Amino acid sequence: MKRREFLRAAGVGMAAAAVAKPAIAQSMPEIKWRCTSSFPKSLDTIYGAAEIFAKAVAEATDNKFQIQVFAGGEIVPGLQALDAVSSGTVEMAHTASYYYVGKDPTFAFATAVPFGLNSRMQNAWQFFGGGMELMNDFYKKYNIYGIPCGNTGCQMGGWFRKEINEPGDFNGLKFRIGGYAGRVLQKLGCVPQQIAGGDLSGVGERHDRRRRMGRAL
C-alpha cells in the first residue's frame, strides 16, 4: 500500500516538473550575446569548443540565451579579444589567458606556465583548488570574469627551418610562442612572436604568394 502511495506521489512530482520547466523558460528574458574568438574556424578543435558551449547554453535555456560566436578578426583581431570584453565592445570572448602576459604575467597562470602543471593538474587546481577564485579576483582589475572552457594539454614545440641541436641555435631565432614561455626562451637569445592562431593562415598565404613570385618570406 505504501509503495502505491509513493509511486502516486512521485508521479505527481514528475508531472509538476514537466509543467514547471516551460513556465520557467517563458518567464526568462531573451538574451543575445556576441562571443569573439581568438581562433580561426579552421582550428575546429579549439574554435569549435566555443560553438559547442553556445549550443549547450541555448539548449539549457530553451533558446532564451543565445550566443553567436565570431572567429578571430571578424569583430576584433584575435589578440584583442580580452580588451573587447573589458571595454564592453562584446559581451564575451573565447581566448587564452596567457596571450595577455604583456599586460601582467599573472595572466599566464590560467592557461600555462613553463615547467608548470599538466592538464589534469591544471583542471584540479582551477576547479577544486581555488584556482579560478584567485584568477577572477585578479581579473576584476580588467572588468572580466573567467570560466575554463577547454584544455588543449601539451602542445607541439615547433617546426624549424634549421635543426635545433644546442641552446645557441635559439640565438636570433624568431619563434611563434605564446605566454610566459617566450620570456624564458629570450634568455637564450630567441625573439618570441606573439601571434594569434587566426593570424597564422594569413602568414602562410603570403608566404605561398611570394614563393610563387620567386621571393623569400
Buried (B, 14 or more C-beta within 10 A) or exposed (E): EEEEEEEEEEEEEEEEEEEEEEEEEEEEEEEEBBBBBBBBBEBEEBBBBBBEBBEEBBEEBEEBBEBEBBBBBBBBBBBBBBBBBBEEBBBBBBBBBBBBBEEEBBBBBBBBBEEBBEEEEBBEBBEEEEBBEBBBEBBEEBEBEBEBEEBEEEEEEEEEEEEEEEEEBBEEBEBBBBBBBBBBBEEBEBEBEBBBBBBBEEEEEEEEEEEEEEEEE
